[in-house]
């Protein structure tokens, strides 16, 4: 089995306002963990990361708190995936073991990357039933917050969804749709729809709003605010409105789009993804 020490160095750049930007030990850990994604080549065994006790403690705290909240706030499709995947509660899972389990359940692979990848690469991988995931974990001083996707977001948010066959098929459909977006404008429209559904979607179940998107389901803060009418406005599920609505990734989302049911969301999104091309934004916005 390969380990992170077997691969070459990789330096991560963090913005000045990042929680770990001025912590030399954290920056060194980020560089070390990023080596796995930088060296990985498809088909190779995924090298393990030797996580520290502090990193395991961050995972255990967030997993325990989110797990309890999911039973009240998560939609049923997400809970099906979570119950099938069965993530560890006391330690950071190795991407290798998550990949093996998700692939056995739905045929999706989880591939490591050192950090954020360009939009077309990320979405295009979904068409091949591959999800590109980071392996680092957020700074210990802010266990409930990360300014960028970390392994908590990737695995608790997305991998649990990818463990459900219906949701996994939706991710693949999204990937194929993105490949038909030839212009930057069409890709941006598609990305916004993805954001307000697979990342920050809300559905009605049993008369109550439930979290559908991975961005809500992996965020302690978002899951406490997404259904609060004093903090968040729920608009009707409208693909044209989603595709033209701006959002800020650095703050809790003040506007979300809520579907009448998970079945409605899945049907409408599959139809949207199946027909998506460069003319779609103008066609559905008329």
Buried (B, 14 or more C-beta within 10 A) or exposed (E): EBEBEEBEEBEBEBEEEBBBBEBEEBBEBBBBBBBBBBBBEEEEEBBBBEBBEEBBBBBBBBBEBBBEBBEEBBBBBBBBBBEBBEBBEEBBBBBBBBBBBBBEBBEBBBBBBBBEBEBEEBBBBBBBBBBBBBBBBBBBEEBBEBBBBBBBBBBBBBBBBBBBBBBBBBBBBBBBBBBBBEEEEBBBBBBBBBBBBBBBBBBBBEEEBBBBBBBBBBBBEBBBBBBEEEEBEBBEBBBBBBBBBEBEEEEBBEBBBBBEBBEEBBEBBBEBBEEBBBEBBEEBEE
